[in-house]
Every structure is written in structure tokens, then in C-alpha cells.
Amino acid sequence: MVSLVTGGCGFIGSHIVDRLLAEGHIVHVIDNFTTGRPANLDHQKGNPNLTIHQLDIRDKKSLQSVFKGLDYVFHLAALADIVPSIQKPEEYYTSNVLGTFNVLECAKDAGVKKLVYAASSSCYGIPDEYPTKETAEIRPQYPYALTKRLGEETVLHWGQVYGLPVVTLRLFNVYGTRSRTSGTYGAVFGVFLAQKLAGKPFTVVGTGEQTRDFTYVTDVADAFYTAAMSNVVNDTFNVGSGGTYSVNRLCELLGGEITHIPKRPGEPDCTFADTTKIEQALGWKAKISLEEGVAEILKNIDYWREAPVWTPETIGVATEDWFKYLGEINEEE
């Protein structure tokens, strides 16, 4: 089998590459290294079944030759994070929507057996019920969530109209080894791990009682592989841990002092995936507990030594536009 992972030098993508190589696939990676790190696949150097192409999915012509002879496409290349999506919406639209269009067109022309798309649970916004089913109302709160949703709609439409076999996976709060260390203020694990290494307190938003469906990255990679190898097409599935855990519990497991920063508009008090559908249709279920996942991260904590160390003051500056724009929306509501 020959597979392509877009964004394959990134956090989740690199774990999918590992899984595919372990299963005997010949693997191609497309990454422009905006957020992905070549070092994430250093342990695979010299593997004759791996080829890395430094390309941008926004450049359709450069992509076409890589798609020849492919069986499976795992599409993860995207811009992430909330604040920069508010500040630079055009970049997010061209990457996450038009870039996805280019990948779909190339996959369609290549006649691939399956394309699996990394969708985002942020499409649900602040849902009405927990755990949240795939049928919940779509309510993106910021441009990142919107562009990932538009990408998902495009993927499903190409499945409907052109017969491209597709599956979209809505990922909930993925964490684990190789999560991003650089860039703008973002995911809680990268922030907390850098703070722990620097001996600084964890910057907990609000009371810390808010809960998240923390899902370990190797479980997520398993969901992608399972979806690709299944006979299911043109469908959407939540990918979650089967539980939801407070930020305070995470701080307990990581071990450290806490300082509190203001609650942010547009963020749910809970994320919690209803995974009934994927369990029944694909036989997939998360295996790694939060305690096991955090222990694995702490064994590899030196990875985050170069990550920026955020303080309440620098977070305040970095999230000004978050409060400025999303605060106005929530006041109107």
C-alpha cells in the first residue's frame, strides 16, 4: 500500500506516519514546515519506505506528481490556533479551505481508495448537550473553526458528487508526544509543559473546573488507520477519549503551582465526544487513559525545553484580539 500524509511532519501527522510504516506501507509526506518539524520524523531517517516532500498544499501544481499511484490519503495539513486565525483569516482560508480543495482534486484525479480528513470538534462551538453527538448543531466561534468546518464540508461534498471515498474525523483535544512547541499561544499541554520546565506556575483559565476530552495521539492515529482500512465511506465520526477531565486534574498529574487568568469568550466549559457511532461502525475505542498519557509525556518532557514560556502578562497581550472580537460577539448574543 502507498499512502500520503499531508502535514506528516506535524504532531498528529508524524504519529500516523509511524503507524503506516509499522503496517508496511510506503509513505509519502507533504509538509511546508510552517508548524511541522522535520525532527518529528528523525527516528525514521534512512527508512526506504518514507519520502518527505517540502511542499505547500496551496500550490496545486506542485502536488500532482506526489499523488500518482497513491492508495490512501491522510489529510492533516492545516493552520491551527485561535488568535492568529482572527488576525490573519485569509491565510487560514487559503490553507484550510483552498488547500483542502487542492488535495481533494489531486486525490480524485489519482483515483485513491480512501481519503481521511482531520476535522475539528471546534465546529460544535458551545454545544447544547454532553457528550456531544455528530448530529449536534454546527456553531463555529472563530475563523479557525470555520475554515476547518468548510474543509470538512468540501471533503464530504467531493464524496457525494465525485464518488471520492472519504471519511472525516472530528478530533477532540488531542495531546501527546511531539505536540507543538512553537508559534502563538495555543494548546494547553505545550503551554503547561514549558512552564513546568521553567519552574513557572501553570496559567489556568478561569477556575480550572472546565473539562476537556483529552485524547492521546496514538489513539487518534489508530482511528485514522482504522477509518482508512474500513469499508465505510462518506461519513463523519467523533474521535474522543470516552471521558472528560478538568484542567485542575491535569495540573495535579503534571505537578506544579497554579495561577489563574481570565476566562475567554467563545470557549466551552466542557468538551466531551459521544463516541458511540465510531465504536459501533468501526469498532474503534480509545485505549490510553489520561494518567497513562501524561506519564508518557513527562518521560519525554525535554522535547518542550525550547518552547516559549508564557506568563499571565504575555498571554494577556497575545489574546487581546480574542477578547476584542469574540467578546463583542458574545455580548451581542
N, C-alpha and C positions, 0 to 999 in steps of 0.2 A: 504494500500500500504506500502511496505517495501522498503526503499531507503538507499543507501550508498553514502556518500560524502567523497572522498579521499581529504586530505588536509582540512578537515572540521573545524579545529581549526584556520585556517588562515583567512586572511582578507575577501576575497570573499566567501570562503567556509562557514564561520560561518554565513554569511547572507543567504546563500542558506539553511543551516540547519534551521535557524529561519523560513524561508518561508515554508519549508516542514513540520515542526512541526505545524505551523499555519494551514496548509491544512489537518492536521490529519494523516500524515504519521508516521510510526515507522521508526526512523532514526538511522543508524549506521555511525560512523565517524572513519576513519583511518587517523592517523597523527603521525609523528615521532617527532614533536615539534622542528624541525630544524628551521623553521621560524614561524610556527603556535604557538599560545599561548592558553593554556587551559583556561586562564582568558577570552578569547573571547566568551566562552560559559558559563561563571559563572552564567549568568542570567537564564540559562536553568537547573541549578543544581536541582536535585530532580524530573525532568521530567521523568516519567516512560517510555516514548516513545523514549528516547535518550540513546544510549550506545556509549561510546568513547573507541576505541581500540588504544593503543600506539604501532603502527607497522610501518615498513618501506616497501614501495611498491617494493623495490628491493629484498625483501625476499618473493619469491612466495609461499613457503610452508606455511608461517605464515598467508598469506592472505586467503587461500582457504576456511577455515571454516566460515569466515565472509560473504562470498558470497552466502552461502546456503540460499535459499528462498527469494532472492532479486528480486524486480521488476524493480528498476531503479538504475543506477549508474551515479553519477556526478563526473567526474574525474578532480580534480584540483591540486592534489599533484604534486609539481614540485619545482625545484630550480629556482630562479629568479635572476635578476640583470645582468648587462652587464660585469662589470670589473671582478668579480670572475669567470664568465664563460670563460673569456680569460685566467685567471690564472690557473683554475682547470677544463679543459674541460672534463676530464674523469668522474669527479663527476657529471657534467651536463648530460653527455651522459648516464651514468648508471641510473640516476634518471629519466630524462625526456624522454628517448627513451626506455631503457630496462625496467624501472619501468612501463611505459605505456604498453609495451608488456605483462608484468605480469598481469596487471589489465584487459587487453583485454582477455587474456587466461582464467582467472578466470570468467569473465563475460560471455564468450562464453560457458564455461562448466556449468555455473549456469542457462543458458537459460534466461537471463534477457530480459525485454520488451524493454528497451532503454538504451543506454549509451550516455551521453552528455559530450563532451570533451572541456576543456578550451584551445582553440588555441590562438595564439597571432598575433596581427596586425603587429608585428615586422617582420613577414615573408615577408612583402612587401618591406622592406628596404626603399629606397628612390624612391617612385613611380613616374610615368610619369604624372599622372593625379589626380586631386582632384575635388570632392570627389572620393575616390578610390573604385572601384568595386571588387567583389570577383574574377573576371576574370583577374585582374592585374597580371603582371609578378611577380613571387616569387624571391626575391633577399635578403636573409638573410645576414646581415652585420657582425654578431658576433656569437659566439657559442651558446649563449642562444637562439637567434632567430632560428638558425639552428636546435637545438635539439627540440624546440617546434614544428617546422615545420615537422621534421622527425616523431615526435609523432603523429602529425595530419595525415600525410600520412599513418602511420601504422593503425590508427583508421579507416580511410576510406577504407584501403585495407581489414581489417577484416570484414567490412561491405560488401565489394564486393565479397570476396572469401567465407567467412564462414556464410554469411547471418545474422551477428550480427546487429541489428538495431542501427544505430549510427547517431549522428549529431555533427558537430564541429562548435564552435562559436569563431570567431576571435575578441577578445576583444580590444577595443581602450581606452587607458589611463583611467583606472578605478580609481576612488577616492572615499573617504567617510570615515565614522567612522570605526575604527579598522584597518586602513591601518598600515602597519608595522612600528614599532618604532626602531627596532634594525637592526644590520647587517651592510653590507657595504653601501657605498654611493650609493643612488639609487633614488627612485621615488620622484618627486618634492614636493608633499604635505607633506610627512614626514619630508623632509629637511626644508621646509619653516615653518612648524608649530613649530618645535623645536627651530628654530631661533627666531620666534616671541615670544615664551615663555621666551627665554633668553635675549630678548631685542637687538638682533643682526640683522644686515641688511640681507635681502634676497639675496642669491647668484644667480644672474640671468645670465644664459649662453648667451653670445653674446649680442645682442641689446635688447632681450626680446620680439621682434616683432614676433618671431616664434610662431606658433599657434598649439594647441593640441585639440583633440576631447575628452575633459574631460567628462566621462560618470559615472554617480552616481551609487554606488554599489547596491542599492536596485533595480534600473532599470535592472542592469546586472543579479541579482538573479531572477528577473521576466522573463528575456529572457531564462535563464536555465530551469525554471519551465515550461514555455510556450513550449519550444522545446521538453521537455520530454513528455509532455501530448499530443502533436500533433501526427498526423498520418505520418508526414514527416520523412523519413529515408534516410541515405546515402547522406547527403547534408551538405553544408558549408554556414554559414551566418556571415556577419559582424554584430557586436554589437557596436553601437556608439550613441552619444547624438543627432545627427541631426544637429550639428553645430561644429565650431572650434573657439577656443578662444586664444588670445595672453597670454603669460606668464606675460606680463605687466598688463593686465586686471586682472589676478589672484592676482597679488601683490596689486592692487587697492582694491580688495574685501577683502583681508586679512588685509590690512592696515599696512604699515611699510616702512622703508627705504630700498634702493636697493644698492647693489654693484655688479659690473659686473665681470664675469670670462670668460676665452677664450672659443670660440665656439669649439665644439668637432667634430672630423671626424665621418662619418657614421650616423649622426643624421639628420633626415629630417627637413626642415624648417616648414613643416606642416604635421599634421596627421588629416585626415578627412574621415570618413567612409561614403560610399554610402550605405544607409540602405534600399534602395528600395526593395531589394529581401526579407529581413526578414519581412518588413511591409506587402508585398503582400502575402507571403507564410504562415506566422504565425500570422499576424495581430498584431505584436509587435511593439511598438514605445516607445522611452524613454519619461518619464514624468517630471523628475526633472531638472529644469534649473540650470545653474552654480551658479547663485545667491542664489537659494534655498539650493543647496548642500553645498556651502561654509558656509552659515549661520548655517546649521545643524552641520557642523564640528566645527565651532567656539563655539557652545554651549557645545561641548564635548572636548574642546582643552586640558583639563588636562590629557587626555589619552596619549598625546605625551610628558609629562613632563620628562619622563625618556629616551627619545630618544637622540641620540648623536647630539651635536650642531656642525654643520660643518662650517668651515671658508674657505676663499679662499686658505689659505695655506694648510689646511688638505685635502681639495678637490684636490688640485694640486698633493699631494703625492698619494692620493687614486686612481687618474685617470692616473697615469704615464703610465701604461701598455695600457690603452685605446689609448693614443696618440702614444705610441711606435708602436703598431701593426696595429691599424686601420688607423693611419696616413700614414704608409708605403703603405697600400693597396690603399688609395685614391690618393697618389702621383703617383703610377703606373698607375692608371686609367686616 
